[in-house]
Amino acid sequence: MATSRLAFLAAVLVLLASCSNADDPPPAVPTTEPQTKSPDPAARPNPSASPAGSPELRPDLTTLRATGVRIQGSGDGRVLRFGTTLANVGVGPIIAVPDAATRCPPEQRSFDQVVVLDGDGDGAYDTETDTETVSQDGVCALFHPTHDHWHIDGSARYSLLDLAGDEVVGTRKVSFCLRDSQRLRRTGGGTGSDEETYLGCARDRLQGISPGWGDSYDSDLDGQTLALPPGMLDGRYCLRMTADPFDRFREIDERNNASLTALRITGSVVRVGGGWC
């Protein structure tokens, strides 16, 4: 077991060697042994084989329904606030590793996505046996001054829809720090580890979300808002939150990235729930 853990650590260190400074803190590496069940083949596409021949244990990003929804302000100055959870319901972790590329805008940092390979072919993620990885050009990260750490750009998108499905207001993109902050509710035999693996979001450290975990942002945090347009009528709406809206991450399924939350808005009062979304 110790030898396998050292092998996994060594693989991550090799990925970071080209971009880390000698004075940087050591990279955040998995410290738990998450176990997940293979997805139902009828429900999701099978992971594809990697160039090395082993199937990929891909993540599967989605968003949970909004929490803590409320309206701040009144009249034409109303702002819709809400909490968000970016969840990984896949069989493998989503991992973003800083690289040495310069493809990102100034003051940003390039990250690659690292996908774990299923070393023993059992369809479950195990840090002891699944130590090989493949990587692809990923995304850019930027420093978020309000949150005081580095975010992966374009991690999510928020929009408010009317009952015809037309967008009333929306964001172009929202950045996220990828980390384990909320254990997802167990279904069936359960998925993932009971302990957090990915915690920090520094410039030169990997980020990630373990299978069976989510990264949650409270409604009080900066960026968790939509400014309601002047003159917007009272009525029924749908709040749509989409993970990975530009499909930059390799996943099991790109069709389940969004969630819809039904809202009834009356002045500065919002009620959650309804069957229209």
Residue, then its C-alpha position, 0 to 999 in steps of 0.5 A: m500500500a505504501t509503495s502504491r501511494l508513493a507511486f501516485l504521489a510521484a506521478v503528480l509531482v512529475l506533472l508539477a515539476s515544470c511549473s513549481n518554484a522551489d519555495d512553493p508549498p508541496p502540492a495537494v495530493p489525494t490522502t484518502e482512498p475513495q471507492t466508487k461503483s461503476p456507473d449503470p451502462a444504460a444510464r451513462p456512456n462508458p468511459s473511453a479507452s486512453p492511448a495507453g489502453s486502460p479505460e478512463l475514470r472520468p469525472d461527471l460534473t453537474t450542479l445541485r439545485a440552488t439553496g438560500v435563494r432570496i432577493q436583495g434590494s427593491g424596485d429596479g435595484r433587485v438582486l437575486r442571491f443563491g447558493t451553488t454546489l458544483a458536484n462530481v457524480g462521476v467515477g473518477p476525480i476532476i483534477a486540474v494541474p498547473d502547467a508551464a504553458t502561456r496560453c492564458p491571458p496576462e495575470q492568469r495561470s494555465f492548468d491541464q486536466v488530469v484524468v485517472l486511468d482504471g489500472d485494474g479495470d474494475g470501474a472503481y477509483d482506487t488510489e492504490t491501483d489507479t496511479e496512471t493518468v493522461s492529461q489534456d490542455g485544460v483551462c485558465a485560472l485567475f486570482h479572485p481577490t474577494h475569495d483570496h484564492w485562485h479560481i478555474d475560469g468558466s467553471a459555471r454559468y447562471s441564468l434566469l429563464d422565463l416559462a418560455g425558456d428564454e433567458v431574462v438575465g444571465t452571466r457569461k461565466v463564473s469562476f470556481c475554486l475546485r475543492d471538496s467542501q460538501r459530501l454528496r448524499r449517498t445513493g445505493g451503495g454510495t460513492g466516493s470517500d468520506e473524507e476531503t481530498y482536495l482542499g486548497c486553491a493556490r496558484d501553483r497547486l493542483q485543484g480537484i473534486s473527488p467523486g461523490w463530493g461537491d464544491s459549495y458556494d454560499s449565497d452570501l459570497d461574491g459572484q452568487t448573484l443575478a441582477l434582475p433587469p428593471g421592469m421585470l414582471d412578477g411571476r414564475y421563473c426558472l434559475r438554471m445553473t450549469a457546470d462547465p458551460f464551455d465543455r472544457f473538461r473531459e467528462i462521462d456525460e456532457r448532457n447532465n451539467a445543468s440544474l433548474t430551480a423553480l422560483r415564484i418572484t413577487g416584488s422583493v419576495v421569492r419562493v422556491g419550488g414548483g413543477w414548471c421547470 
